């Protein structure tokens, strides 16, 4: 066997091992679209909260208004549904392009790894809402999302881990500056997703 044949065989084995241990059908476009949805949602939320006021300084006047909280919840729910739907569709399309199944043992492990921090964070945020600790909600969203990404990065591209670290850093900064949660939320779920999605698309999906 010639040397070039040996290298080709080793490359084939390496690719096979990677496919069996890593979910590599994530779509960079899904990250970009999720970021766009988040930016639109943040703009709508800003209009809801600060419609009759100027500036982004700390506000507490709206926290007792059930209507505003319901509106913000609906905006967040729509952003989440759109992001998940787009992400699933683009991931399935990406997997089909590679001749793979989007639902396999590796993607199941990835989903489990993501779900534990996300569900924990979701219940924690519900507790914060119940207790009226609204200033901690944005930091909690960013922190638990970052932890979920780092956990899930064990089963997909390592780039996801660095996005997770950035989300955690933003979450900690957000906790230091109560009242500016919307800004940090916009950067974390909007701007960073667009940057991450662009890098992933041009690095892996072209």
C-alpha positions, 0 to 999 in steps of 0.5 A: 500500500502506497503512502498516499493510500495510507493517509487516505485510509487514516483520513477516512477512519478519522472522519468515520470516528468523528461522525460517530462521536460528534453531531456535525450537521448543525447549520450556521444559518440557524444561528444567524436566523436565531440572532435576527429573531432575537434582535427583532424581539428585543426591539419589540420588547424595548418598545413595550417597556420604554414606550413612554419613556426615554433612555435605558436607565434602571426602571422599576415602574413596569414590574407590577403590570401583568399586561406588560409581563404577558406581552414580554412573555409572548414576544419571548415565546414567539422568538423561541418557537421561530428559532427552534423551528428554523433551527430544526428545519435547517439542521435536517436539511444540512444532515440530508445534504451530508447523507446523514440522519438528523436523529441518531444516537449522537444527536440524542446525546447532544439533546440530553446534554443541552436539556439538563441545564436549559430545563434547570434554568427554565425552572429557576427563572419561573421561581424568580418570576414567582418571587418577583426578582425580575432583575435576575432573569436576564443574567439567569437566561444568559448563564444557563444558556451558556452552561447548556452550550458548553455541556452540549459542545462535547457532542458537536463542534468545539466552536459552540463551547466558545459561544457558551463562554461568551454567554456566561461572561455576558450573564455575569456582567448583566448581574453587575448592572441590573436594569440593563438586562435587555441590552445584555440579552440583545447582545447575547442572543442577538449579536453573538448568535449572528457572529457565531452563525456566520463563522459556522456557516463559512467554516463548515457549511459552505 
